[in-house]
Amino acid sequence: MPKLNELLTGIDTKIYPSLETEITGIAYDSRKVEAGNIFVALKGLKDDGKNYIQEVKEKGAVAIATEEKIDTPLPLILVSDCRLALAQLAANFYGHPSEELLLIGVTGTNGKTTVTYLIESILNSAGEKTALLGTINYRIGKEVFSSGLTTPESADLQRILAEIREKNIKNVIMEVSSHALSQKRIYGCNFDIAIYTNLSPEHLDFHQTMENYFLAKTKLFTEISSGVKKNFPKFAIINLDCPWGEKIIDLVKIPVITYSIKKKSDFRADEIKLEEKGISFILTTPQGKYSVYLPLLGKYNISNALAALAATNALGIDLEKIIPALGRVNSIPGRLERIDLGQPFAIVVDYAHTPDALKNVLVTLGELKKGQIITVFGCGGDRDRSKRPLMGEIAAQLSDKVIITTDNPRSEKPEKIALDIEVGIRRIGKDNYQVILDRKEAIKEALLRAGADDLVLVAGKGHENYQIFAGHTIHFSDKEVVAELLPGVNSWKKS
């Protein structure tokens, strides 16, 4: 086991415990502290790690790290920034695993999950072992684990990277959230490829302004150092169709590869054809032109495909191998995922929970629809309120019927969230909506209303299998609920 003096390398600290103390691990959650751990007292929005000192002492913690000198029965490590210290301690404890891994980070408001899935598929097709850490789950080789955060807390992240290293898996693909970047969760991670997808209003309850949100995203790119010695190429992959993209280019100090649907770029999609079951386009690159078929819906997925193409080609994989791999990706869980149980109308479940994402999905479905679009959606509680009327406006404009329901209301009253959404609908003079706060009943109503050739969109939760209310969480999966309700709906319609 490492000693404390080994773990404090590079950390700005004043220490009071013995430097010879043996350390068994780094903890930030009092419930998970084990004997011999250092407990880092993080301060959250609603709680403070300092409130659990007695608890962690009883569990055998040997030291506590805080940002202020306090009276404590445990030896004290005084640091200037607990989140930074947590990341540094964890990286030191696990031996800086990212220095031996090819680390690919994807950031942006939308598209992160799809881009990581596409890259994973391409690398697997090329015979490479991969690990993927993201919103839907964490996958290490063929093992699948549930994900708590899109990007794990730094101590968990370093532990996971160490496990990946031990399994001799070289390639790690990560969704990197703006929260993770702001909270220094990826500090001590040595990224090689950084991908920027787009930026639209989201998480403004946390970041306050779009400029702050943008600056958080840029940290993935500005902190990649070309001077770190690893045997992997370093590139920034940037979407030029987003106006914030060019601002990132001005900040990076590593080679940049650009992609676009609209502008001159290194990887561009031309002659786009949107089909009922997929997308085809001509890929124009410095290496030549290639025909690409992607069995995913939505013009925005062309951008996601371009990001994956550029990133994997930068790693040295030939485009002749990459393109067929893209053609084998049939669906991404909870992303325009069709549910077909023999019903005479279409049902799509999608994770769209931002104005931009909801608009993209509805525009895509509008191009494919034969009948009416019925949209079921809500907005999350304890999150940016400003997006609620915008999403109401978008849903009402691009749908024939809208059913407002709950998403994850958390501590807010569902009725209040629904009213915020209604503001946007009333602002544009629409009345094509109703409110059914029980999400299951809302989905049931949409299915009952759907006629032949109509399309039902259940938006906002996608792959999630839970709903968070004030003080409790329940199991809830849109896909499971649809599958449960459909047989009854069909029988009611026949009767």
Summary of the structure (lengths in Angstrom):
residues: 495
radius of gyration: 24.0
end to end distance: 70.1
largest distance: 77.9
contacts: 1742
relative contact order: 0.08
helix: 36%
strand: 23%
